[in-house]
Structures are given as C-alpha cells and as structure tokens.
Amino acid sequence: MQVPASFDYQRAESVDEALELLRRYGEEARVVAGGHSLLPMMKLRLAAPEVLVDINDLHELDHIVLVGDELRVGALTRHRTLLESELVGRYFPIVHDAEKVIADPPVRNRGTIGGSLCQADPSEDLSAVCGALHAHAVIRGTDGERIVSM
Ligand SMILES: Cc1cc2nc3c(=O)[nH]c(=O)nc-3n(C[C@H](O)[C@H](O)[C@H](O)COP(=O)(O)OP(=O)(O)OC[C@H]3O[C@@H](n4cnc5c(N)ncnc54)[C@H](O)[C@@H]3O)c2cc1C
C-alpha cells in the first residue's frame, strides 16, 4: 500500500490567509487544489511537503468571466467547469478540445487549471493550450502581484 509521509493540514478561508500560511511555512508547504497530481506524488514519496494548504474553500478563485476582450479564469476553476463553459467554448474552443481528452470525469471533476499550470508537467494539456493562446498568468504572493506571459 502506498501512503504519504505524515504532514500537517491547514484549510485556508481566504486568499490572504493562504498566502500568509505559505509565507509562514515556506519551502515546507504546498498548496493542494484538486490533489490529482500532488497526492499521487506524495504517495510515491516523490513529494513530501510538511504542510498542505488546502485552497478548496477559496470560491473567489473559481470563476470564468469576460472582461472587455479578456477571458479571466480563476486558479481553482475545475476541468469540468472549463469543459462545460459556454463562454470558453465560444471564444476559445481549443480549451474544450483539450479538456475533452484530459483524463476521465473523476479527474476533471476535481482537477483545476491552477494545479495543472503549477504542476507544469511537460505532457500536460492546458499549459500547451495557454501557450498557444498567448495567455498570461496572474501570480500573487504576500509581496504583491505580477503578470507572467505563458
Ligand atoms: C489518472 C490521471 C490522468 C490524467 N490525465 C491527464 C491528461 O490526459 N492531460 C492532462 O493535461 N493532465 C492529466 N492529468 C493531470 C490532471 O489534469 C492534474 O492532476 C490536475 O489537473 C492538476 O490539478 P490539481 O488541482 O489536481 O492540482 P494539485 O494536485 O492539487 O496540485 C498540483 C501542483 O500545483 C500546485 N498548486 C495547485 N494549485 C495551486 C495554486 N492555486 N497556486 C499555487 N500552486 C498550486 C500544488 O502545490 C502542486 O504542486 C491526469 C491526472 C490523473 C490523476
């Protein structure tokens, strides 16, 4: 049986609290979103964070909105939400094309775009899609925010 090393668990109630927890625990902490990449790595002992910061209550990070000519997608948006979004299908059908072939419903129900992009697996679909679309990532920390071209 594969079991992860022991770890502490913190469930953030706001983005600011999550950032503060990450600042406090530093390199020893990892965000957990859908957990579909991180938890298998922990079970295989390829990752052994001492603290998990759960962001699943941060509903403000779960959104798809059109602002002017920009589509903004929150980090906690699930694969399934992207696949079912009429807005995404209308403006960026390539995202639907990719989502249709990402894993299976259990993975798509939990996995997030933020987790996919932060995992940055070279074979991962959404990173390639975001690169092709010349997307930008908004990255926030306790020191502020920066925007990085993908
Ligand atoms: C069986 C299976 C099949 C799969 N098939 C495919 C596939 O065909 N194509 C594909 O592209 N992907 C595939 N995946 C990968 C899947 O898409 C990713 O596991 C998932 O979307 C990652 O998102 P998550 O929310 O689960 O991330 P997590 O596992 O929660 O996190 C992954 C990493 O990102 C970090 N992280 C997560 N969210 C944030 C955040 N908001 N800010 C900072 N860091 C963050 C975590 O700390 C961790 O290091 C598959 C996964 C499984 C288990």
The ligand as a Tripos MOL2 file, in Angstrom:
@<TRIPOS>MOLECULE
LIG
   53    58     1     0     0
SMALL
NO_CHARGES

@<TRIPOS>ATOM
      1 C1         -5.3200    9.4960  -13.7800 C.3       1 LIG1
      2 C2         -4.9300   10.8750  -14.2220 C.ar      1 LIG1
      3 C3         -4.9190   11.1710  -15.5760 C.ar      1 LIG1
      4 C4         -4.5490   12.4450  -16.0240 C.ar      1 LIG1
      5 N1         -4.5710   12.7250  -17.3640 N.ar      1 LIG1
      6 C5         -4.2400   13.9610  -17.7970 C.ar      1 LIG1
      7 C6         -4.2780   14.2970  -19.1700 C.ar      1 LIG1
      8 O1         -4.6210   13.4720  -20.0230 O.2       1 LIG1
      9 N2         -3.9030   15.5530  -19.5310 N.ar      1 LIG1
     10 C7         -3.5250   16.4860  -18.6180 C.ar      1 LIG1
     11 O2         -3.2160   17.6000  -19.0050 O.2       1 LIG1
     12 N3         -3.4910   16.2050  -17.3110 N.ar      1 LIG1
     13 C8         -3.8410   14.9690  -16.8860 C.ar      1 LIG1
     14 N4         -3.8200   14.6770  -15.5600 N.ar      1 LIG1
     15 C9         -3.3440   15.6960  -14.6610 C.3       1 LIG1
     16 C10        -4.5080   16.4800  -14.1000 C.3       1 LIG1
     17 O3         -5.0290   17.3210  -15.0750 O.3       1 LIG1
     18 C11        -3.8600   17.2630  -12.9990 C.3       1 LIG1
     19 O4         -3.5550   16.3430  -11.9720 O.3       1 LIG1
     20 C12        -4.6840   18.2120  -12.3390 C.3       1 LIG1
     21 O5         -5.4430   18.9800  -13.1650 O.3       1 LIG1
     22 C13        -3.7960   19.1350  -11.5120 C.3       1 LIG1
     23 O6         -4.6470   19.9560  -10.8480 O.3       1 LIG1
     24 P1         -4.9790   19.7130   -9.3320 P.3       1 LIG1
     25 O7         -5.9460   20.7840   -8.9760 O.co2     1 LIG1
     26 O8         -5.3610   18.3100   -9.0910 O.co2     1 LIG1
     27 O9         -3.5360   20.0220   -8.6870 O.3       1 LIG1
     28 P2         -2.8820   19.5370   -7.3090 P.3       1 LIG1
     29 O10        -2.5330   18.1040   -7.4050 O.co2     1 LIG1
     30 O11        -3.7320   19.9680   -6.1520 O.co2     1 LIG1
     31 O12        -1.5720   20.4270   -7.3300 O.3       1 LIG1
     32 C14        -0.5610   20.2280   -8.3020 C.3       1 LIG1
     33 C15         0.6160   21.1700   -8.0080 C.3       1 LIG1
     34 O13         0.2300   22.5240   -8.2210 O.3       1 LIG1
     35 C16         0.3430   23.2790   -7.0110 C.3       1 LIG1
     36 N5         -0.8210   24.1600   -6.9740 N.ar      1 LIG1
     37 C17        -2.1180   23.8100   -7.1880 C.ar      1 LIG1
     38 N6         -2.9030   24.8970   -7.2110 N.ar      1 LIG1
     39 C18        -2.0900   25.9530   -6.9610 C.ar      1 LIG1
     40 C19        -2.3230   27.3550   -6.8350 C.ar      1 LIG1
     41 N7         -3.5480   27.8880   -6.9970 N.pl3     1 LIG1
     42 N8         -1.2710   28.1590   -6.5680 N.ar      1 LIG1
     43 C20        -0.0140   27.6290   -6.4320 C.ar      1 LIG1
     44 N9          0.2760   26.3080   -6.5480 N.ar      1 LIG1
     45 C21        -0.7620   25.4890   -6.8100 C.ar      1 LIG1
     46 C22         0.3720   22.2450   -5.8850 C.3       1 LIG1
     47 O14         1.0730   22.7360   -4.7600 O.3       1 LIG1
     48 C23         1.1040   21.1000   -6.5620 C.3       1 LIG1
     49 O15         2.4960   21.3340   -6.5200 O.3       1 LIG1
     50 C24        -4.1770   13.4240  -15.0800 C.ar      1 LIG1
     51 C25        -4.1950   13.1230  -13.6980 C.ar      1 LIG1
     52 C26        -4.5640   11.8630  -13.2680 C.ar      1 LIG1
     53 C27        -4.5850   11.5610  -11.7980 C.3       1 LIG1
@<TRIPOS>BOND
     1     1     2 1
     2     2     3 ar
     3     2    52 ar
     4     3     4 ar
     5     4     5 ar
     6     4    50 ar
     7     5     6 ar
     8     6     7 ar
     9     6    13 1
    10     7     8 2
    11     7     9 ar
    12     9    10 ar
    13    10    11 2
    14    10    12 ar
    15    12    13 ar
    16    13    14 ar
    17    14    15 1
    18    14    50 ar
    19    15    16 1
    20    16    17 1
    21    16    18 1
    22    18    19 1
    23    18    20 1
    24    20    21 1
    25    20    22 1
    26    22    23 1
    27    23    24 1
    28    24    25 2
    29    24    26 1
    30    24    27 1
    31    27    28 1
    32    28    29 2
    33    28    30 1
    34    28    31 1
    35    31    32 1
    36    32    33 1
    37    33    34 1
    38    33    48 1
    39    34    35 1
    40    35    36 1
    41    35    46 1
    42    36    37 ar
    43    36    45 ar
    44    37    38 ar
    45    38    39 ar
    46    39    40 ar
    47    39    45 ar
    48    40    41 1
    49    40    42 ar
    50    42    43 ar
    51    43    44 ar
    52    44    45 ar
    53    46    47 1
    54    46    48 1
    55    48    49 1
    56    50    51 ar
    57    51    52 ar
    58    52    53 1
@<TRIPOS>SUBSTRUCTURE
     1 LIG1         1 GROUP 0 **** ****
